[in-house]
Amino acid sequence: MIQYINGGVIAAKGYKASGVHCGIRKNRTKRDVALICSDVPASAAAVYTTNLVKGAPLTVTKNHIANGIAQAVICNSGNANTCNADGIEVAEKMAALTAETLGIRAEDVIVASTGVIGQPLDVTPIKNGLPQLKAELTAESVGGANAAEAIMTTDTVAKEVAVSFTVDGKECRLGGIAKGSGMIHPNMATMLVFLTTDCAISAEMLKKALSGDIRNTFNMVSIDGDTSTNDMVAILANGMAGNREITEDGEAYREFAKALNSVTVQLCRMIAGDGEGATKLLECTVTGANCEKTAKTVAKSVICSSLLKAAMFGADANWGRVLCAIGYSGADVDVTKVDVAFRSAKGTISVCENGAGIPFSEEIAKEILLEKEIEILISVGNGDYSASAWGCDLTYDYVKINGDYRT
């Protein structure tokens, strides 16, 4: 049985974390470098942005974990280290300095950066801050919380989740932290996410689990339609729970995959709900599709609609915008069989049946849509496939935040 627990990225055995202000960000009250490490080398896997423009840290990390092993993560906020002539050199230096501080191999360090693109990253503040990062490493919850805070950019809240589960009679734990508020759009990975587990699982199966999971979680989140250059989801598995190593598909692998999904879905919801300027979390669930592709295409199209997002901000039950987004999605759907409803803590209201409007109370609909979490429920027929996507409303503050992001 999967249970949610405290601890985030250091909930599993053998992990420590810290986060401090090193000086990359001008605001001295904001932590800007996070460090996560395992007591022992761990199986490692990661997935990366599909943007052709990629941050230097992604290139370095991909090379470092090509052997399926990592032991630490170093991540800075405030500067993306992207589109810089010396970017690779700086990312490699971050890894080398971290390795020297921890007494591990530089090749076993995952490197990540987030922030402004195209500004040179001075590694000196990180070098000077590493002694403090090491000194403050802890397996206590404060370590994970500080690391979660240190990777934030325009996020308004830190994001951390953890679960416990059982494999071969052994209690295992899996947790993670994430940052993501803007420049978030489907097709991998759409944010920075660092996951850790003490479950023993081979690098090959770890990669299979992560790659399979993101198709239905992180790839189904959209804030603003922009896919970032530095997106990464990385996971470490140090095996310290003591279970037999998972090396093939089977019951143990499926239990691990369920635990992973429990964490990633919650992180998706946190990221979507904390979109830049957002006031509401939107979850679009599509049922009755004739195939998985159709269900996902419809859900993504609806959650990405700027017009619908604006309507949700105004608590306007403008269901025509849902039908419009379905219509241009390219999905294989019979629009005469589409039903739409809105749901929140205040109740559920049907607004469209068989592709046509039905009478409903605008007052009740508004009351439902004024809540912080809104579900958009869409049935497209009698098929067996379904999908969910997550996003947020579009507000005035989104433009304000991005109008002066660099300054």
SULURCOR-V478648 format. One record per helix or strand. SS is the DSSP state (H for helix, E for strand). FROM is the first residue (numbers start at 1). LEN is the number of residues. If there is no record, write none. Layout:
ss: (SS:SS)
from: (FROM:FROM)
len: (LEN:LEN)
This chain:
ss: (E:H:E:E:H:E:H:H:E:H:E:H:E:E:E:E:H:H:E:E:E:H:E:H:H:H:H:E:E:E:H:E:E:H)
from: (3:8:15:33:56:69:87:106:109:124:138:141:159:170:192:201:203:218:221:232:246:251:281:292:306:320:335:339:347:356:362:373:385:396)
len: (2:3:6:16:12:11:16:3:8:12:1:10:9:10:6:1:12:3:1:6:1:23:9:13:8:8:3:6:7:2:8:7:8:8)
